[in-house]
Every structure is written in structure tokens, then in C-alpha cells.
Amino acid sequence: MTADDRAGQIFDCVRAFLTLHRLSADPIHYAFAYEVVCNPTGGLAQSVATMTEGGIRLSARDIVTLGGGTPGAPADQAQSDGLVAQTQMQVEGFTDMVRSIRAETADFGRDLAASATAMRAGTGGGEVARLTAVMLDRVRSAEARLHAATSEADQLRAKLEEARGDARRDPLTGLPNRRAFEEAFAEQSARGTRLCLAVCDVDRFKRVNDQFGHSVGDRVLKAIAEALSAACDGHFVARYGGEEFVILFSNVDLSHAHLTLESARCTVDAKRYRLRETDMPLGAVTFSAGLASAEPGETLGATFGRADKLLYAAKDSGRNQVRCP
């Protein structure tokens, strides 16, 4: 399959997806459909398949729930919209180019057939040579246009890959974000992976922000992220939002996940932070966590809800602890 055939196929699939779900072709819906179409085995596509089982159509609100159109920085949104617009323009450009080449080939075929008839009558030898030279020029021109378009497509593909990565990464901590976490849970759950889910929340974080400022609060979040990543190496650690982190433990039982998370808690509790500017002690920074194992086929919402209740139980029992069933 040629590059222009592939681009046309993707465009047709995206259009069919939007038509099926009666969604407008605005940039958010287009980008969402593009991701589903281009990554049919990914977590987002599987979430869509689950949500639409039985012929149910997606709504604009469903797309927001699944991570499409999540509010972000204006610059990020503008970049995303720009990439979608470039993709649309390039697909349309490929389509126009293919139509033009087909039309030129058809014209050449008709002219060549007429010249063949003239040759049989003994009058068309020179015309065939002329037509062949014209067609060769057209082929060279088409090759140059295709080369330029392919180069542009490669550059755009790299930008899209980078944008997709940025859309799933928390800019402050560098961890995967909530959207990436939800996709990872859906993907691993669909494969039948044994999963445990932890919800972690920094204790009294508002006090840190109020007393020392948001820049200090940001440094605390980065330190927590590093500690969780190091202690839970090999598992999926993400920033869920605000001062809340989530960890997806794969292929371990609840007791093993508990020991790992307890190790991370002790590491964080043992550190003593100081203000960089004045060397004044910040005091102990701790986190509380709730940990639950995912039942086979259980939704993220159900597993998360149980872990979240255990987190609140840890908070109510004095904080700085891990609760599990």
C-alpha cells in the first residue's frame, strides 16, 4: 500500500467513525477519532469498544470523559489543533495529487490509443514519440511532488508522535498523567494481567503551599514523584492530579505491592526537606495511600473507588500510612 493510499484510508476511517457516532468534525473529535483509528489495540480504543458495546454511540461528553478535549495550557491546545489541521490538509493534498495523476494517466491512455489507431493507418509514428516524452515529464513531476509530500508526512508524523507523548506526560514531574494511567489500566486489564492499584495523596499539602509558596510545593511534588518511581521501579507510577499519585502494580499480589509501597512511604518519611533559598527546615513531608487489587474484568472506576476509600481511611487514622483490605 502506498503512502497516499494509507493516508486516504485513515481519512476514510476517521470520517466513518465521526459519522457513526454523529460527532462534528471539530479538531477535538477529529484528534480523538484519529487516535482510535491509528492505534486500534491501544487502551483508548479498547475503552471506546467497551463503552460502545451493543451499538451505543459516543457523545461529546463521553469523549471528554475518555480524555479527549481535556483542558490544558493554551499553547498546548494550539499546538494540538495546528497538528490536526496540518494532518487534514496533508490528507486532502494526497487525495488531490492522486486524482491528478490518475487523470493525467487516463488522458495519456486515450491519446496513446488514438495514436495507435493512426499508426495502423500509417500516419501516427511521430505522435507516439511526442506523447511518450510528455508522459515522462509528467511522471518526473509526479515523483518530485510525491517525494516532497512524503518528506512532509515524515516530519508531521514525528511531530504527532511527540504531541501524543506530551499529551500523556505531566509537565511538572515528568511522570505519565491521568490519561496515560487510564489507558495503561485498560490495556493491561484487557490482557488479563494481575493488577493492584494504589492511590497516594501528600499529607497536608495545602499547608506547604500556603506557608512556603507554590514553587516549594512544586519541588515537594517532584521529590515525591522521584521517590515513588525509584521505590516502585518496574511498575506504572503516574501523577493523577494535584497532590495525588497513582501506581499500577503488575503481576504481583497485594502483599508484595503493599511491601513495595510501604518502602516508598518510609523513604519519603525519612527525608527532611529544607528551603533552598534560606536553608530553613521545611519539616517532614509524608503521604497516605490506599491499595486494592483489581478483580478480573473489573472497571477502573470500581478498583479506584475501593483504593480511594482506603486512602481516606488512612487519612482519618492519622495519615502517613498505607491501608489495604
C-alpha positions, -999 to 999 in steps of 0.1 A, spaced: 0 0 0 14 34 -10 17 63 14 -12 82 -3 -34 51 -2 -27 47 35 -34 84 42 -67 81 23 -77 50 42 -71 67 75 -91 97 64 -120 75 54 -119 56 87 -118 88 107 -148 102 87 -167 69 92 -160 70 130 -174 105 132 -204 97 111 -212 65 130 -212 84 163 -228 116 148 -199 137 160 -190 170 144 -156 172 126 -141 197 150 -104 194 159 -110 176 193 -133 150 178 -110 145 148 -79 140 170 -98 116 192 -110 95 162 -75 97 147 -60 82 178 -86 54 180 -82 45 143 -44 46 142 -40 26 175 -68 0 174 -52 -21 201 -44 7 225 -61 15 258 -82 43 243 -96 21 215 -104 -6 240 -122 18 263 -142 30 233 -150 -6 224 -162 -13 259 -183 19 261 -200 14 227 -207 -23 232 -242 -31 220 -243 -3 194 -242 26 218 -230 58 203 -203 81 218 -213 115 229 -192 146 231 -193 142 269 -180 106 266 -150 119 246 -141 143 274 -145 115 299 -122 93 279 -95 120 278 -104 138 245 -105 176 249 -91 177 284 -84 213 292 -47 222 291 -24 251 286 -35 273 257 -1 268 239 -6 230 241 -41 232 227 -30 255 199 -2 231 190 -26 201 190 -51 220 169 -24 230 145 -12 194 140 -47 182 134 -52 210 108 -18 200 91 -29 164 90 -62 173 74 -45 195 48 -19 168 40 -46 141 36 -65 164 13 -33 172 -6 -25 135 -11 -61 129 -24 -58 158 -49 -24 146 -60 -37 110 -66 -67 123 -85 -44 145 -107 -21 116 -115 -50 93 -124 -65 120 -146 -31 125 -164 -27 87 -169 -62 84 -183 -56 113 -207 -23 97 -218 -41 63 -223 -67 79 -245 -42 98 -266 -20 67 -269 -50 47 -281 -58 73 -307 -21 74 -318 -21 36 -321 -51 38 -344 -33 65 -365 -2 43 -367 -22 15 -381 -32 39 -408 4 48 -413 3 84 -400 10 84 -362 46 74 -356 58 109 -345 28 115 -323 35 84 -302 71 97 -295 57 131 -286 31 117 -262 57 94 -246 80 124 -239 51 144 -224 42 114 -201 78 110 -190 79 147 -180 46 142 -161 60 111 -143 91 130 -132 70 159 -120 47 135 -101 77 117 -85 91 151 -73 57 160 -58 54 126 -41 89 129 -27 82 163 -12 48 151 2 64 120 17 91 141 34 65 165 48 45 134 60 75 120 79 81 154 96 44 156 106 44 120 118 73 128 141 55 159 155 24 139 160 43 112 180 59 140 201 25 156 207 10 122 217 38 117 242 33 152 256 -5 146 259 3 117 283 30 132 304 27 155 334 49 186 327 59 192 363 71 158 374 77 141 341 55 112 351 27 98 330 -5 117 336 -41 106 344 -49 99 307 -19 76 303 -27 58 335 -63 51 324 -51 38 291 -25 16 308 -51 1 331 -75 -6 303 -47 -22 282 -33 -44 309 -67 -53 322 -78 -64 287 -47 -87 286 -57 -103 318 -27 -90 338 -29 -93 376 -32 -57 389 -31 -38 421 -39 -1 423 -26 24 448 -39 59 453 -14 82 472 -20 117 485 6 140 500 -4 148 536 -13 184 545 0 196 511 -21 228 513 -1 238 544 31 236 524 17 258 496 1 283 520 32 286 542 60 284 517 45 291 483 37 271 452 72 269 439 82 250 471 51 229 467 62 220 432 96 209 444 79 187 470 57 171 443 88 164 422 106 148 452 76 126 459 74 116 422 111 106 422 107 86 455 77 67 442 93 60 408 125 47 424 108 25 450 82 12 425 106 6 396 91 -17 370 55 -6 378 34 22 364 36 54 385 16 85 374 5 118 387 -33 117 388 -38 154 396 -29 180 422 -10 162 450 -24 128 442 -4 100 426 -14 65 414 6 33 410 -4 4 389 14 -28 402 15 -55 375 19 -93 381 24 -90 419 0 -99 447 -14 -75 472 11 -83 499 41 -77 476 26 -44 464 20 -34 500 56 -40 510 68 -20 480 46 9 487 54 8 524 91 10 514 84 41 494 64 57 523 93 51 547 118 66 523 97 98 520 91 99 557 128 97 565 137 127 544 140 162 559 135 190 534 150 225 537 142 256 518 168 261 490 169 299 494 173 301 532 182 266 544 152 268 568 138 233 576 106 225 558 98 197 582 87 161 574 67 155 542 46 123 542 19 107 521 -10 84 528 -22 56 504 -50 32 498 -42 -1 480 -66 -25 463 -63 -54 439 -83 -54 407 -108 -82 402 -108 -99 368 -128 -78 343 -133 -50 369 -135 -15 356 -110 12 366 -137 31 384 -146 2 407 -110 -6 416 -101 31 420 -131 36 442 -121 9 466 -85 22 468 -97 57 473 -119 47 503 -89 30 518 -69 62 513 -95 82 532 -94 56 559 -56 62 561 -61 99 564 -87 96 591 -64 73 611 -37 98 614 -21 99 579 14 87 569 3 51 564 -8 26 537 -42 10 540 -52 -22 522 -81 -47 527 
